Amino acid sequence: MPESVYRVTEVIGTSTESWEAAAKGAVETAAKSVRDLRVAEVLRQDVVIENGTVKGYRIRLAISFKYEGRE
C-alpha cells in the first residue's frame, strides 16, 4: 500500500498588483475548499495589457494535495 497519494490540479490566480499576489490569492482561495495543500508549481505567467500598459497579472499553478485515507 502506498504511503501517500497526491492529486494535482490547476488553478489560475489574478491580481492587479503582481504575480506573487496572484499566486497567493489562488492558493488561499483553493485552501478554503481543499485540505492539506502541499506544493504549488508555477506553470505559466502572463500579463493583461491595455493601451500599452500592464493592467493585470495572471498565474497558472499546479497545486497538489494529499488524499485522505480511511482508518
C-alpha positions as CSV (number, residue, x, y, z in Angstrom):
1,M,0.0,0.0,0.0
2,P,1.5,3.4,-0.9
3,E,2.4,5.7,2.0
4,S,1.0,8.8,0.3
5,V,-1.1,9.6,-2.7
6,Y,-1.4,13.1,-4.1
7,R,-3.7,14.7,-6.7
8,V,-2.5,17.6,-8.8
9,T,-5.0,20.2,-10.2
10,E,-4.5,23.5,-12.0
11,V,-5.7,26.9,-10.7
12,I,-5.4,30.4,-12.1
13,G,-4.9,33.4,-9.9
14,T,-5.2,37.0,-11.0
15,S,-4.1,40.3,-9.4
16,T,-3.7,43.9,-10.4
17,E,-0.5,44.1,-8.3
18,S,1.9,41.2,-9.1
19,W,2.3,37.6,-9.9
20,E,3.2,36.9,-6.3
21,A,-0.2,38.4,-5.2
22,A,-2.0,36.3,-7.9
23,A,-0.3,33.1,-6.7
24,K,-1.0,33.9,-3.0
25,G,-4.7,34.6,-3.8
26,A,-5.0,31.4,-5.8
27,V,-3.5,29.3,-3.0
28,E,-5.5,30.9,-0.3
29,T,-8.8,30.5,-2.2
30,A,-8.1,26.9,-3.0
31,A,-7.2,26.2,0.6
32,K,-10.8,27.2,1.6
33,S,-12.2,24.1,-0.1
34,V,-9.3,21.7,-0.4
35,R,-7.5,20.5,2.7
36,D,-3.8,19.6,3.0
37,L,-2.4,21.5,0.1
38,R,1.3,20.6,-0.3
39,V,3.0,22.2,-3.2
40,A,2.2,24.8,-5.9
41,E,4.2,24.8,-9.1
42,V,4.2,27.8,-11.4
43,L,3.2,26.6,-14.9
44,R,2.7,29.9,-16.6
45,Q,2.7,33.6,-16.0
46,D,1.2,36.3,-18.3
47,V,0.0,39.8,-18.1
48,V,-3.1,41.7,-19.3
49,I,-2.2,44.7,-21.4
50,E,-4.5,47.7,-22.1
51,N,-3.3,50.6,-24.2
52,G,0.3,49.6,-23.9
53,T,0.2,49.3,-20.1
54,V,0.2,46.2,-17.8
55,K,-3.2,46.1,-16.1
56,G,-3.1,42.7,-14.5
57,Y,-1.1,39.6,-13.7
58,R,-2.2,36.0,-14.2
59,I,-0.5,32.9,-12.9
60,R,-1.3,29.3,-13.6
61,L,-0.4,26.9,-10.8
62,A,-0.4,23.2,-10.4
63,I,-1.3,22.5,-6.8
64,S,-1.1,19.2,-5.1
65,F,-2.9,17.9,-2.1
66,K,-2.9,14.7,-0.3
67,Y,-5.7,12.2,-0.4
68,E,-7.0,11.3,3.0
69,G,-7.0,7.6,3.9
70,R,-9.8,5.9,5.8
71,E,-8.8,4.4,9.1
